[in-house]
Amino acid sequence: MKLYKGVDVSAYQGQIDWRRAKADGVEFAILKIIRKDLKADRQFENNWRGCLEAGVPIQGVYNYTYATTVQKADGDAQAVLSALGPDRHPMVWLDWEDKSLPKGRQAADIINAYGDVITAGGCGFGLYFGMSYYDENLREIMEHVRPQYRKGWEARYYNGYRTMHIGDVVNKEKKPDNFAGELYGWQYTSAGHVDGIAGNVDLNLWYVDTEAASGTVPEGQEPYRLSDFIWESRGIWGVMPTASAAEILKKTVTVNTSKNRSHAIVTLLERYMQALGYYTGGIEADKGKVPVFGNGMKKAVILYQTHVVRTTGRYRDGELTAGGKTWARLYGVYKI
């Protein structure tokens, strides 16, 4: 399995020359999304644009949390989605390390609530934490965190605070092995040096392909969410993980009972419509069969168009027209 080296950054790093950073070995980036006052990080938009222009995959965004109640978590998660806007759906990492945060079941309720808002907005969700903090606090908390939210990005500075260049060899035997969930990445130093970035920067090894989907929970074990649909469909449409919703919308095709009825996207549509309760049929792909967009799915899409897209009359037709309103609603594009 190929490992990827990357950075996580905030306004603290100032203006970044992402082309130089990429040339120096940066293969992905994670960007701070909002500040304590819930306003967007001062360099977020610059970093997002800079990564796209330089061809640096954005592996996700992170939010350092001070949420001590479910209500606060809901508000913070909404602020993250607001900063992203309806057109961007990256992985969202909740940075869980502040001393003010609660412990035990209360903490799990906050994490679950935050994750519910983020995934309902079409983004993947996981937790960032330190190795010792996990052992002392999060291990117990994670027992009550929903299985689909047990995705981890863990910090362990095995080399202390000695300077490390992004090109330096990392001792992979020091990788954290205490996390019970799925470990996406390891932040191995906060004293990294990268050309194009002034001062120290966090360096990371990533274990999930920067071109891959976020990973989903098998059908029948956990609900299939909008975030699962969006992330898995990127591969079907052949777009980068950082592709905007508008870019994805341009790739969509017409799907109905006679056109593209066995397109690969049908399986994902079946899973999502089933999770919403609109589709009551089976998932052909789970039985090794070719998917079929039949009358059952047509009825499901009509229900989705009625209750979610809120189309009326002849536009409530049970089909997904290429670049049309039903696809647009699935991908968060509200004006077409």
N, C-alpha and C positions, 0 to 999 in steps of 0.2 A: 504494500500500500504506500502510495506517495504521500509524504508529509509536506505541508506548506508552511512557509515562514511569513509572518506578517506583523503588523503593528496595530495597537489601539491608541487613538489620539483624541485630544480635546483642544479647546482654545489655549490651553497651557503651552502647547507646542507652537502657537502662532501660525504664521503663513507657511505652508508646506509646499515644496516643489515636488509634486507627485511623480513627474517624469524622471527626475533624478533618483527619487526613492525607489521607483520600479527598477531602474537600471542598476541600482545597488543591491537588489535582491528581494525587495518587498513584493510578495505574491498576493497579498490581500490586506484589507484594512477593516477595522471596527471603529466606528465613530461615536463620540459622545453626542447624545441627541438633545437633552434638556438639562438645565441647571437647577439648583435648589429652588429658585423662584418660579420654576416651571416654564421659563422662557427658553427658546432654542439656544443651544450653545453658540457662542459668538462666531465660531469657525465652522459650524455644522454644514451650512449650505456651501461654503467655499470648499470644504473637504469633500463633500458629496460630488460637487461638480468637478473638482480636480481629479478625483479618482476615476470618474467616468471618462474624462478627457484623456487621461494617461493610460487607461485600460487596466486599472487596478481593481479587481473584484471587491465589492463591499460585502464582507461576510456577515455584517450585522451592525446594529447600533446598541449603545448601552445607556442605562439610566441608573445613576447612583441614588439609591432610595433612602428616604427618611420616613417612610410610611409606617406609622405605628397603629393604624386602624384600617379596616376594610374600606371605609369611606375615602380615606386619604389615598389608598392604593388605586381605587377606581378613578379618582381625579387625576392622579399622576399618569396612569395608563392612558387616559383620554388626552392628556397634554402631549404625550408621546405621539399618539395617532394624529393629533392636530398638527404637530410639527412636521410629521411625515407627509401629511395630506393624503387624499384618496388615491393617489397615483403611484405610491411607493409602498412595497410590502417586504421589507427586509426582516431578518431574524432580530428579535428584540431581547437583549440580555438585561436582566434585573440585577444590578450590582448590590449584593446583600452582604454588607460588612460593617455598617455603622453601629457604634456602641449603643445608640438609642433604641435599636430595634428589639422587639419583644422576642420571647423564646417560646418553645413548645407549640401547642395546637394553635394558639393565637397567631403565631408567625406563619404557620402553614395556611391558615385561612386568608391571610393577607396575600401570600404568594399566589394561592389559587385564584383569588379575586382579580388580582392584577393580570394573571395569565388568561383568565376568561375574557377580559376586555380586549387584550392584545390579540388573541386568536380570533375573536369575533370581528376584529378589524382586518383580518386577512394576513396577519404576520405570524411567524413562528415565535416561540417563547422558550427561554431557558434562564438559568441562574449563573451568575459569576460569584466566586467566593474564594477565600484563601484556604490553604490546606489545613492549617491549625484551627481556623475558625470552624471549618466543617467538622473536624473531630470533636471540638468542644461544644458546638451548638447545633449545626445544621444536620448532623447525622440523625438526631432524634426528630427534628422538624421534618425531614424528608420522608419519614414514615407516613406522614399525613398529607404530603403533597401529591397531587394527582399524578398517576404514572406518566401521562403524556407530557407533563411539565418537568420530568426528571432528566433534563438535559443540562450538562454542566460545562462550565469554562472555569478552570481552576488555576489559581496562582500558587507557585512554589519557586522561590528564588534560591535554587540550590547553590548558586555561585555567590551568594551574598549580594553585596552591592558593588562588586567589581565590574568595571566597564566591559561590555560585550558588544562586538560588532555583529551586524545581522549575518555576516558571512562566516562567523565563528561556528565551529562544530559544537553541537549541544549534546551533553551526556544524557542519552535517552533512558539510561537506567535510573535516572533521578525523577522520571515522570511520576506524578502522583498516581497512586493506585488505591486510594481509600474511598473514592466516590462510587456509590452503589448504582447510579444511573448511567446514562450514556455520556461519556466524556467527549465533547467536541473539540476542546482546545486546552492547551497548557501555556499559561503566561509564565515564562521561565526567568525573566529579569525585568526590572524597572530601570536599569542603567544601560539601556541599549543605545547604540550609535548608528545612525543611518544617514547617508548622504541626502541632502535636501530637507532634513529635519534638524532644527536647531536644538541643542541640548539633549538631555536624556529622553528616551521614549521606551515604552513597554514593548517587549518582543514576545512573540507567541509562536508555538507550533500548533498546527491545525490538523485534525485527524479526519475531518469530513471534507470531501472533495469540494473545492471552491466553486465548481461548476455543477454540483449535485443538489438535489432537493434536500429539504431540511430533515427528511426522515419522518415517517408516519407510523402510527400505531396500527398493527394488523386489524383488519376488519373483524368485528365481533368482540374485540377486547375493549376498545374505547371509542367514543363517538368520532366520526369523521367530520372534521371541521373545515370551515372556509379556508383557513390557512393551509390545511393539507391539500385541498383542491388547487389552490393557487400555486403552491410550491411544486407539486407533482406535475402540474400542467406545463410548467416552464420547459421541462424536458421534451414534452410532446410537441410544443410549438417551436422548439429549437432556439430559445432565447437565453441570454445570459441571466444569472441570478439578479443582476442589478438592472435588468430591463424594466422600464416603467410600465405601468398598466396600459398606458396608451399605446406603447410599442407592442405589447402582447395582443391588444385588441386588433391591431392591423393584421396579425397572423391568423386570427380565427376564421373558421369556415362555416358555411351553413350546414346545420345538422338537423335532420328531421326523419320521418319514417321512410322516406325514399332516397334522400341524399345524404351521403356520408354516414349512413346508419350503423356502420361497423367501424367507424373511425376510433382510434385509440382513446380519444377524449371521452367517448361514451362511457367507458368504465368509471372514470372519475366522476362524470355527471351522475351516474347511477348511485355511486357511493354517497355523494353529497345530497342528492335528492332523497335518498333513503334515510340519511341522518336527520333531515328536516321533517321526515314523516310524510313526504309527498309521494314517494315511490315505494310500493309494497312488493315489487317483484324481487327476483334474485339477482346476484351479481354473476354473470356468465363467466367472467374471467377467473373467478374463484373455483369454478368447476372445470377449468381447462377449455372452456368454450369461447367462441368468438362473440364479442358483445353485439347486441342488437338494440337499436333505438326503435322500440315498438310502441304499441298503443299505451302500454303502461307508463313509459317514459313521457310520451306526449301528454298524458293527463297530468303527470307530475310537473312538467314544465308549465302547463297552463296554471296550475295552482301556484307555482313560484311567480309567474308573471302577474297573477292576481294579487297575491299577498305581499310580495317583496318588490317587484318591479312596478306594480300598480298600473299596469297597462289595461286598456279597455278595448272593447269592440273587436275589430278584425286583427288588432295587434296582439291580442291574447290568443295566439294560434298554436301554442305547443311546440314551436320550433325555435331554434337558435339561428338567427340570420347573421351571416358574416359581418362583423363590425357593428351589429345591432344593439338595441337597448338591453336585451337579456344578457348577452355577453358582457356588455358594459357594466351592468349591475354586479355581476359576478366578480369583476376585476376592479370595482370601485371607481369606474369612470362615470361621472354623473352627467356630464355634458358632452354630447356627441353631435 
